[in-house]
Amino acid sequence: MTIEEAPIPVDQILDEATRIADHLLDVQTRVNGQIDAALAELLPAVRQRLGVGGGEDADLSDLVNARITGLSVVVTPAAVATVVPLSAASAATTRAGRRAVADIVRGDDDRLVVIAGPCSIHDPAAALEYAGFLARTRERHGDDLEILMRTYTEKPRTEVDWKGFAYDPFLDGSSRISVGLVATRVLMSRITALGVPVAAEPLNALTPQYVNGLVTYNGVGARNVTDQTARERVSGFSSVVGFKNSPEGSIDAAVSAVLTARAPHEFLGVDHHGVSAQLSTTGNDTGHVILRGDEDGPNHSAAHIAETRRKLAARGLPEVVVVDASHGNSRKDHRRQPGVVRDLAGQVAGGERAIRGVMVESHLVAGRQDLDQRHPERLEYGKSVTDACVDPGTTEEMLAELAEAVRSRRGAGSRAVQEDDATAARPPR
């Protein structure tokens, strides 16, 4: 019986994730011991056959791991997937979500993708309540919008701060990473079981393995868009992928990333056991640019869209743009997001077809709050601990505006086709 068939009470998700992680860590410790024993038995014979000197090994204690203060066993993706398997409902949600978003990106579906949700996940109960809200909006706007939920459990930090639910799920600096990875998979499984596809922003090569089969859309953040390893990594992702412009506003960096990700690559990665492996990829033909504004201000205007289209066309890439209504485009003021969406809706209604998606930061309660890791129990329920978000009522208004814009664009397209047909049917003079 899967977790979706016998759901864990929402207030016990972290407790259950801890129990699962403890069992898996015990297994992994035993497996690691067996690996060490096997290598200790086999490697001396290999050294002998290769003629490697058998002299006394040098003392490397001051050269290796000189600044590492701890090294702990971590659960593996394969083990987590075994005890937290995907249900048929979750798999169906991801499969349908990926197909729909890919079709929109490729222009085969005239709807808009909307990725809405908290800046970061920190409370499973609030995340699931918000997912319920999105499930209702998907029913309401499904003809015009493909709505996904932001389930970001890793947070890039400019300097030093809380790194996200996957790394510190108890919000207290205890850094129970194995628990966070298990809890992330449990939470995404619960959300997708509701019929809501999810989006993520992975920050390293390891974490995507823990949610394999669950993520419809992966974004590469502004701080990572120039990272060659990130570009190569997503070339093998099964999900749809987008690249944000850099923090200082370079759209060229995002265009270059799209070009790189669409190509096949060979690189060093990890398998589902967390073991180093050479990976070969096909390239990801869903790669596209995400405009998120920059340190000088917004880049969502019609002129910015046109310039981005020009840059993409110049590199032989599809003219596909997703726009983040938050971050630089809202000047980091959540109350400006509706204005950004209003501008985008006007462009869409006016016939702009390059805009294929919109991102919105939204949660149960508007605004944000500071996390005190000494007293995480003092947090207000449903309010972001990272970037400020808009509330569900404001979100619903923005979704309705975008849905109406899609209908207007669709109607304009139909009228244009009818006019072309009528023109073609007129007899020559």
N, C-alpha and C positions, 0 to 999 in steps of 0.2 A: 504493500500500500504506500503510495507516495505522500509527500507532505501536503500536496494540494488536496488529496482525497481525505486526509485526516489533518486539517490545518492546525498548526501550532497557535494557541491563543496569542494574539498580537503582543500582549505584554510579557510573553515568555519567549519571544524569538531570540533574544540575546542569551537567556539561560539555556535554551535548547542548542543554540550555536556553540556555547561554551562546552556543553556536554559532548556534542559531536566532535568538536575540535580536540578535546581531551582524549577521547578514544582514538582518533586518528593520529594524534601526536605519539601516543603509545605505540601504535602500529609502525609509524614511520621511524621511531627510534630503534625499534627492533630490526626493521629493514635496513637502516643505515649501518647497524652493527654487523649484519650479515654481509653487506657490501664491503665494509672495512675488512672483515675477516677473509673474504674471498680475494680481495686485492692483495692483502698481506701474504696470502698463500701463493698467488699466481705471479705477481710482479717480480719477485726475486729471480724466478726461472727465466722470465723475459729479459731481465737485465743481463743474466748470464749468457743467454743465446745471442744477444746483441753486442756482447763484449763491453758493456758499460762497466767502468771501473768499480771495483768493490771496496774502495777505500772508505775511510770514515767520512760520513757526510759533514758538510760545513755547518756551523752554528748560524742559523738564520733568524734567531729570535728577535734581533734588533732590526731586521730588514723586512720581515713579513708580518702583516697585521699589526703594525706598530701602533695604530690608533684605533684598533677594534677593541672595545671593552666587553663585548658579549657576542656569542654566536649561538642561536637557538634553532632547534628543529622547527620546520614549518610544514603544515599540511600540504599535500600535493593536489594539483587540479584533478588528477585521475581519481584519487581517493575521495575528494569532496563530491565529484560527480557521481560516484558509486552510491554514496549514502544520501545525497540530495539529488535524485534523478529528475529529469524533466518529465512533467506529466504530458499527456496527449494534448491537453488544452493549451499549455504553455508553448509546446512545439508548434501547434497550429497558429497561435498568435504571432510568433516570431516569423514563421514561414510566410504568412499572409502579409505581415507588416513589411518584411523585406521586399516582397514582390511588389507591393503597392508603392513603396517609396522609390524603389528602383525604376518603376514605370513612370513615376512623376518626374524623376530626375532625367530620364531619357526622353520625356515628352510624349509618352504613350498614354498618359493619364493627365487630364487637364485640371485636376484638383491641386491644392496647395498642401505641402507638408507643414504641420505646426508642431514644434517641439516645445512643450510647456512643462514647467515644474520648478521645484526649489533649486536655488543656486547649488546647494549641496544637500545630500541626505544626511540627517543626523539622528532621527527618531523614527524607528520602524512604524509605530502606530500612526504618527502624523503622515508618513509617506503613504501608507495604505489608505488612509482616509482621503488623501488628495487623489490617489489613483481611482477611488470610487467616484470622485467628482469628474475626473477625465473620462471615465467609462460612460458616464451620462452624456457628456458633451460629444463623445464619439457617436453615440446614437443620434443625437440631435443634428450634428453637422456632417455626418459621414458622406453625404452625397457631394460635398464640396471640399471637405478638409480630411486629410489623414493625420490624426492627432496622436502624437507620441508623448511619453512622459520622460522628462529629465530624471535620471537616477544616477547622479554623479556621486560616487563614493570615494573619489580621489580628488584632492584639491591642490592645484599648483600654487605655490606660495612665492611671493616676490622676495621675502626674506625668511623669517621663522614664524610659524603659527601652526594651528591644528591642521593636520594633513588629510583629514577626511575619515569617514566612517570605516573604510576598509582597513585603515591603519590604527585607528584609536576608537573603537566602537563604543567604549564606555565614557568617552569624552573627558577623561581624567588624567591623561598622560601615561596610562598604563601600557599603551601600545600593544594590545593583544591582537596582533596581526592575523594569526590563524583564526581567531574567533570572528574578526571583521570580515575575512574572506568567506567563511562559511555563512555568516549572517547576510552578506551581500547576495550570495547565490539564493539563499532562502527567500529574501525579500523580492528579488527580481522574479523568482518563480511564482510568488504569490501575486505580484502585480500582473504578470503576463497571463496567469490563470484567470484573471478578471477580464481578459480580452484587450488589455492595454499594452501595446508594444512599447519597448523602452529604448532610451538613448543613453550613451555613456561617453566619458572622455578619459580613456586609459592613459596613464602616465608612464608606464614602463612595459617591458616585454612579457612580464609574468602574469599580471593581473587579468588580462583578457581570457586566459586559459580557464580561469575559475568560473567564468560565466558563459562558457561556450554554448552556443545554441539559444541564448536568451536575449541577445542585444540586436536590435534592428538597425540602429544607426550609431556610428562612432564618430565623434568629432576629434580632430587634432587641434589642441589649443594654441593660442597666439604665441605662448612662450616656447612651444615645441615645433612650430611649423617649419623652422629651418633645420631641424634635426634630421640628418640623413637616415639614421637608424629608424626613426619614427615613420618616415616616408616609406622606407622599404618594408617595414613591418606591416603597415596597413595594405600594402599591395597584395597581401595574402589573406586579408580579412574576408570572411563570408558576409559581413554586414555592408551596408552602404556607408561611405566615408566622406567627410567634408573637412576642409582646412581653413582655419581662420587666418585673416591677414595678421601680420605681426603687430606687437604692441605699438610700435612707432608708426604703423599704418601702411607697411609695404604690402601692396596687393601682388606685386611681382613675386614675392616670396611664396604666397599661397598658390599662384599660378604655376610656379616652378614645382611646388610640392605635388600638385595635381598631376602634372606631366610625369613626375618620377613615380608616383603611386600607380599610375595606369600601365607602367611597364613591368615586365617580369624581372625577378631578382633572385639571387642566391645569397644567403647571408646566414650568420650564426644566430640561432635562436634557441628555444627550449621546446621540448615535447610535453605531452600531458602528464608525464611523471616529473616534470621540472628538471629534466636532464638536458644538457647542451646537445643541440642537434643542428645539422645543416638543413636549412629550409629552402625549398624551391617554390616560387610563386608564379601565378599566371598574370599578375597585374590586376588592379581593381578598376573596372571601367565605370564605376559609379562616382569616382572622385570628382569633387567640385569645390568651388570657393565659397567661404562664408565671410561676409562683410560684418565686422563687429565694431567699427569705429576705431579711433586711435587716440593717442594722448592729446591730440589737438582738437578732437571733436568727432562728429558723426560722418559716416560715409554711405548713407542709405539713400541719398537724393537720386533723382532721375539722371542727373549728370554723372554721379558716381557709378550708377548701374551701367550707363552707356560706356563709360571708360573701362569698366571691368569687362564688359562684353568685347570691347575692342582688343583688350589685352589677351583674352582667351582666344578670340578668333585669330589673332596674329600668331599664336602658337599652335593653331590647328585643333583647338579644343572646343567641345560643345559650350555654347553660351548659356551656362547654368549658374545661378547665384542663389544662395540662401542668405538671408539677412538676420542677424542677431539684433533684436530690438533693445537689448540691455547693453551693459558695458560702455564702450566709447560712444555708441549710438544714442544712449540715453544720458550721456555725461555722468554715468554712475548715479543717476537719480531715478529710482524706480517709477516715480510719478510721471516721468517723461516717456515711458514706454508706450502708452496709448497714442501719443502724438506721432511716434515713429511708425506705429502700426497704421495709423490713419493715413500717413503719407504713402506707405507701401500699398495699402488698399486702394488708394487713388491711382497709383501707377498700374496696379493689376487691373482695376476696372477700366482704365484707359487703354488696355490692350497689351501691356508689357508682359511678355512671355518668358523672359529670362529668369524672372523671380519665381523660383520653384518652392521656396520654403521660408518660414519665419520662426525665429526662436524667441521665447518669452520666459522671463524669470518670474515665477508665480508660486505662491504657497497659501496655506490656510489663513494666515494673518499677514497683513501688509507690513512692510518694513524689515528691520533686522535687529539683532541683539548681540551683545558680546558674550562669548563663552568664557566662563570662569571655571577652569579645570579643577579647581578646589571644591567647587559647589555646582556641578552640572545639574543637580536636582532643582536648582532655582530657575532654570530656563522656562520661558513662557512657551506653552504648547503651540506648535504649528507656525512658529516664526523662525525665519532663517538665522543661522549663526555665521553666515558669510555675507554675500551680497544681498542687498535689500530686494524684496519681491513685491509684486502687486497681489491683491487678494482675489479670491475666486469670482466675485462679482465683476471686478474690473476685467478679469481674464475672459469671462463669458462675453462681455461687451466687445472685446477685441476679436474674439473668435467669430462672433456674429458679423462684425464688420468685414473680416476677411472672407467669410463665406459669401456674403453679399457681393463682394468684389469679384469673386470667382464666377458667380452667376452672371454678373454684368459682362465680364470678359467673354464668357461662354456665349452669351446672347449676342455680343458684338461680333464674335466670330461667325455665328450662324447667319447673322444678317449680311455679313460680308460675302459669305459663300452664296447666299441667295441672290445678292446683287451681281456677283460674278456670273452665276448661272443665267440670270436674266439678260445680262449683257451679251453672253455667248449665244443666247437663243434669238437675239434680234437679227433680222435679215440685213445683209449688207446694203448700203445705199448706193 
